[in-house]
Amino acid sequence: MTELQNKPETAPAPAPVNPEPPLAEAPPVAAAVDEKAVVVQPPVEETKALAVVEKENTPAPVPVAKKGSLDRDIALAQVEKEKRLSYVKAWEESEKSKAENKAQKKLSAVTAWENSKKAALEAELRKIEEQLEKKKAEYAERMKNKIALIHKQAEEKRAMVEAKRGEEFLKAEELAAKHRATGTTPKKSIGCF
C-alpha cells in the first residue's frame, strides 16, 4: 500500500450556512487590487441591523399562493355552509307552510263538518217544530170541536129545560084554571105561609 492509501480521508469542512438570507444586498465594496474586484461582505452585525431596518419599512411577506388557496377553500366552505343553511331554512319554511296548509285544510274540513251537522240538526228541529205546530193545530181543532160539541149539548139541554119549564107553566096554568072553574083548592101546599 502506498502512503496515500494509508492516510484516512478527511471530509472537507462544510461552508458556513447563513440562516437568514439577506433581504437586500449591501453595496459591494470594490478594491482595486491587480485589476480584480473583490467583494467584501459587511460584518454580521451590520447585516442584522440592515434586516431590522428593512423589516420595519416593508410589510411582512404574504405567501400569496398558499393564503389565496386557503382563503379560497375557506370562502368556498363558507359559501357551501351558507348554501346548505339557506336550503335548510327554505326546507324548514316549506315544511312549516305545508303543516300550516294541512292544518288549515283540516280545520276547514272540521268547520264544514260542524256546519253540516248543525244545519242537519236545525233542519230536524224545524221539522219537529212543524210537526209540533201541526199537532198543536190538530189538538186545537179537536179542542174547538169538543168545545163546539159541548156548547151544542148545553144548548140542547137548555132548550129541554126551557121546554120542560114551558110545559110545567102550561100545566100549572091549566090546573089553576081548572081549580078556578071548579072552585076547589089544590091538595099540595105551596110553601109555608
Disulfide bonds with the S-S distance in Angstrom:
none
